[in-house]
Amino acid sequence: MADTRRVPHDLVLEVVEIDSCGDLSKTLRLKTQKGDVSCCYFPVSNASSSVLWVGGIENSQGTPIQVLFEDSAKVLTGKGIASLQVDFRNSGEFEDSEHDVEAGLSYLYREGFRSVALVGHSFGGAVVIRVATRVSMVRTVVTLASQSSGADGVADLGVDCSILLLHGTDDPIVPHGCSQYLHELAQAEKKLLLCPGADHFFEPLGEIVQQRIREWIVRELNPDH
C-alpha cells in the first residue's frame, strides 16, 4: 500500500514559552485559530526524531499514565529522541482532539522533525490512529488501552507506519478485545501486547510497559545517536 499521506497543516500561529514543567522540559502554549493548545516539551539538541504523547478523557491527568509518559520522555531524551506531550482542549471530541495533535505535529515539523511516533491512551489511542492515516511524518503509532470506536481507520495505515497496541487483560473500562480487534484490522507492520492482570492504567505492570514502549519507539524511529 503506497503512502499517500501529507505533511501536517501549518496550524500554529504563535508559540509561547511559559516556564519549566519539570526536569528537562518546558511548558509551551501553541496558539491556533481554534484556541490555545498546552504542551510540555522535552527538547534534544540536534535530534531528528520525536514522540508526541496524548492521554485519554481529561488527558489521563492524575493517573499512572501521566507518570508513564513523563518518565518515558525523560529516558528517551538520553537516546536522542525529543518528546511533546499535548493536552486536548476538549477531550472526547474527535475533531478538536485531532486538531490539537496536528498542531503539535506542526510545531515539531517547524522544529525540523521529520520522523515522529504518536502515542495515545484510551480515547487518545483512537485519535492518534486517525491522525497517523493522514500525516506522513508519523512513522509509528503506539496505543495504550485504546478504544476501538472511531479507530477503524487503522486498516488504512500503510507500509511506512507501524503500530504497537498494548492492553491490560483486566481493564474494566475498555475491554482488551478492542485492541485485539484493531490488531486484526491493521494491515501495516503490527504487534499486539496483552498485559496479564493489568488494568486500564497498566498497573501493576507500568515499568514493564514503559520499557516495551521505549524499545519499540527507538527501533522504529532509529535515531542517529
Residue pairs with C-beta under 8 A, 6 or more apart in sequence:
1 158
1 159
1 187
1 188
2 158
3 136
3 158
3 159
3 160
3 161
4 158
5 133
5 134
5 135
5 136
5 138
5 158
5 160
5 161
6 134
6 135
6 136
7 109
7 135
7 136
7 137
8 102
8 105
8 106
8 109
8 135
8 137
9 102
9 106
10 106
10 110
11 30
11 32
11 33
11 99
11 102
11 103
11 106
12 30
12 31
12 32
12 103
12 106
12 107
12 110
13 31
13 32
13 33
14 30
14 31
15 28
15 29
15 30
15 31
15 107
16 28
16 29
16 31
17 26
17 27
17 28
18 26
18 27
18 28
18 29
19 26
19 27
20 26
20 27
21 27
21 40
22 40
22 70
23 74
24 42
24 73
24 74
24 77
25 40
25 41
25 42
25 73
26 40
26 41
26 43
27 38
27 39
27 40
27 41
28 38
28 39
28 40
28 41
28 107
29 36
29 37
29 38
29 39
30 36
30 37
30 38
30 39
30 103
30 104
30 106
30 107
32 99
32 103
34 89
34 96
34 99
35 89
36 89
37 86
37 87
37 89
37 100
37 103
37 104
38 86
38 87
39 84
39 85
39 86
39 87
39 104
39 107
40 70
40 84
40 85
41 82
41 83
41 84
41 85
42 73
42 74
42 76
42 77
42 82
42 83
42 84
42 85
43 77
43 82
44 77
44 80
44 81
44 82
47 80
47 81
47 82
47 113
47 223
48 80
48 112
48 113
48 114
48 115
48 223
48 224
49 80
49 81
49 82
49 113
49 115
49 116
49 117
49 221
49 222
49 223
50 81
50 82
50 83
50 84
50 108
50 111
50 113
50 115
50 116
50 117
51 72
51 73
51 76
51 81
51 82
51 83
51 84
51 116
51 117
51 118
51 119
51 217
51 221
52 83
52 84
52 85
52 86
52 101
52 104
52 105
52 108
52 116
52 117
52 118
52 119
52 128
53 69
53 72
53 73
53 83
53 84
53 85
53 86
53 119
53 120
54 85
54 86
54 87
54 88
54 97
54 100
54 101
54 118
54 119
54 120
54 121
54 124
54 127
54 128
55 61
55 63
55 65
55 66
55 69
55 87
55 88
55 91
55 120
55 121
55 122
55 124
56 65
56 91
56 120
56 121
56 122
56 123
56 124
56 125
56 145
57 91
57 92
57 122
57 123
58 91
59 66
59 87
59 88
59 91
60 66
60 121
60 122
60 124
60 201
63 201
64 201
64 202
64 203
64 206
65 121
65 144
65 201
65 202
67 206
68 144
68 202
68 206
68 209
68 210
68 213
69 85
69 119
70 85
71 210
72 83
72 210
72 213
72 214
73 83
73 85
75 210
75 214
76 82
76 83
76 214
76 217
76 218
77 83
79 214
79 218
79 223
79 225
80 223
80 224
80 225
81 217
81 218
81 221
81 223
82 108
82 111
82 113
84 104
84 107
84 108
86 100
86 101
86 103
86 104
87 100
88 96
88 97
88 100
88 124
88 127
89 96
89 100
90 96
90 97
91 97
91 123
91 124
92 123
94 126
94 127
94 130
94 150
97 123
97 124
97 127
98 127
98 130
98 131
101 118
101 127
101 128
101 131
102 131
102 135
105 116
105 131
105 135
105 137
105 138
108 116
108 137
109 137
113 137
114 137
115 137
115 139
115 221
115 223
116 137
116 138
116 139
116 221
117 138
117 139
117 140
117 141
117 142
117 217
117 220
117 221
118 128
118 131
118 132
118 138
118 140
118 141
118 142
119 128
119 141
119 142
119 143
119 144
119 213
119 217
120 126
120 127
120 128
120 129
120 141
120 142
120 143
120 144
120 146
121 143
121 144
121 145
121 146
122 144
122 145
122 146
122 147
122 173
122 174
122 200
123 147
124 146
125 143
125 144
125 145
125 146
125 147
125 151
125 165
126 146
126 147
126 148
126 149
126 150
126 151
128 141
128 143
129 141
129 143
129 146
129 151
129 153
129 154
129 157
129 163
129 182
130 150
130 151
130 153
131 138
132 138
132 141
132 157
132 161
132 163
133 153
133 154
133 156
133 157
136 160
138 161
139 160
139 161
139 162
139 220
139 221
140 161
140 162
140 163
140 164
140 216
140 217
140 220
140 221
141 157
141 161
141 162
141 163
141 164
142 163
142 164
142 165
142 166
142 213
142 216
142 217
143 163
143 164
143 165
143 166
143 179
143 182
144 166
144 167
144 202
144 209
144 213
145 166
145 167
145 168
145 171
145 173
145 174
145 176
145 179
145 200
145 201
145 202
146 165
146 167
146 174
146 178
146 179
146 182
147 174
147 178
148 178
148 179
148 181
148 182
151 182
152 185
154 163
154 182
154 185
154 186
155 185
155 186
155 187
157 163
157 186
157 187
157 188
158 188
159 188
159 189
161 188
162 188
162 189
162 190
162 191
162 220
163 186
163 188
163 189
163 190
163 191
164 190
164 191
164 193
164 212
164 213
164 216
165 179
165 182
165 183
165 190
165 191
165 192
165 193
166 179
166 192
166 193
166 194
166 195
166 202
166 209
166 212
166 213
167 174
167 176
167 178
167 179
167 180
167 192
167 193
167 194
167 195
168 176
168 194
168 195
168 197
168 198
168 199
168 200
168 202
168 205
169 176
169 194
169 195
169 196
169 197
169 198
170 197
170 198
170 199
171 198
171 199
171 200
172 199
172 200
173 200
174 200
176 194
179 192
179 194
180 192
180 194
183 190
183 192
191 216
193 212
195 202
195 205
195 208
195 209
197 204
197 205
198 204
198 205
198 209
202 209
